Amino acid sequence: MNKSIVSFATIILTLAAAPAYAQWPVPPKEVRLACAPLPYVFDCSISRMPNPQFTSRCFYVADDQSTLMKSDHRMGFYNDIVKIQVDAGMHITAEVTERNTGVQANCTEE
């Protein structure tokens, strides 16, 4: 076979497979977020895939128990006590708001 045909075929196959590589599963980033001055802690699993707001989760941690929070699909999570808005950048941060009082605090990775 001609080398140029083999090279051309290799390039075409590589380009055809490129979307599959883009969808390769990337493990989520597991983080614990501690908030100050409010005493809240959250364990979050932040997706590193496209559209992380649909595949990320956060757990509210209190009294050595974790409870899955509901998601609003804008990287926001909530329960009856608090709501948290997560910024899934290189360093995960969040802002938590108490639902009863409206008091806010910033959360950072522990």
C-alpha positions in Angstrom: 0.0 0.0 0.0 1.1 3.5 -0.7 2.5 5.3 2.4 0.5 8.5 1.6 -2.7 6.5 1.5 -2.0 4.9 4.8 -1.1 8.2 6.4 -4.3 9.8 5.0 -6.4 6.9 6.3 -4.7 7.2 9.7 -5.6 10.9 9.9 -9.2 10.3 8.9 -9.6 7.6 11.5 -8.0 9.8 14.1 -10.4 12.7 13.3 -13.4 10.3 13.3 -12.5 9.0 16.8 -11.9 12.5 18.2 -15.5 13.0 19.6 -15.2 9.7 21.4 -12.0 10.9 23.1 -13.9 14.1 24.1 -16.5 12.0 25.9 -14.0 9.8 27.8 -15.1 9.6 31.4 -13.2 11.9 33.7 -13.5 11.2 37.4 -15.3 13.9 39.4 -13.4 16.1 41.8 -14.4 15.1 45.4 -14.2 18.1 47.7 -15.2 19.1 51.3 -16.4 22.6 51.5 -16.2 24.4 54.9 -18.0 27.7 55.3 -17.1 30.7 57.5 -18.4 32.3 59.6 -21.4 29.9 59.4 -20.7 26.4 60.7 -21.7 24.4 57.6 -19.8 21.6 55.8 -20.6 20.1 52.5 -19.1 17.1 50.6 -19.4 17.6 46.9 -18.7 15.5 43.9 -18.0 18.0 41.1 -18.2 16.6 37.5 -15.3 17.4 35.2 -17.4 16.5 32.1 -19.2 19.0 29.9 -22.3 20.6 31.6 -21.2 19.7 35.2 -24.4 21.3 36.6 -26.3 18.1 35.5 -23.9 15.5 37.0 -22.5 17.1 40.2 -23.9 16.5 43.7 -23.5 17.9 47.1 -24.2 16.4 50.5 -25.0 18.4 53.7 -22.9 17.1 56.6 -24.1 17.4 60.1 -23.8 15.2 63.2 -21.5 12.8 61.3 -24.3 12.2 58.8 -24.4 13.2 55.1 -27.7 14.0 53.3 -27.9 14.4 49.6 -29.1 17.9 48.7 -31.5 18.7 45.9 -30.1 20.4 42.8 -31.4 23.3 40.8 -29.2 22.5 37.8 -27.3 25.8 37.9 -24.6 24.4 40.3 -27.0 25.3 43.1 -28.0 22.8 45.8 -30.5 23.2 48.6 -32.3 21.5 51.5 -34.7 22.8 54.2 -31.8 24.6 56.1 -29.5 26.1 53.5 -28.9 26.7 49.8 -25.4 26.7 48.3 -24.2 28.0 45.0 -21.0 26.3 43.8 -18.4 27.8 41.6 -16.7 24.8 39.9 -13.5 26.5 38.7 -10.0 25.2 39.2 -10.4 25.8 42.9 -14.0 24.9 44.1 -15.7 27.6 46.1 -19.3 28.3 47.1 -21.6 30.7 48.8 -24.1 29.3 51.3 -27.3 31.1 52.5 -29.4 30.1 55.5 -32.9 29.8 54.2 -34.6 31.1 57.4 -32.3 34.1 58.1 -30.8 34.9 54.8 -27.3 35.1 56.4 -24.6 34.2 53.9 -21.1 32.8 54.1 -18.3 31.8 51.8 -17.1 28.2 51.5 -13.8 26.9 50.4 -12.1 23.6 50.0 -10.7 22.0 53.1 
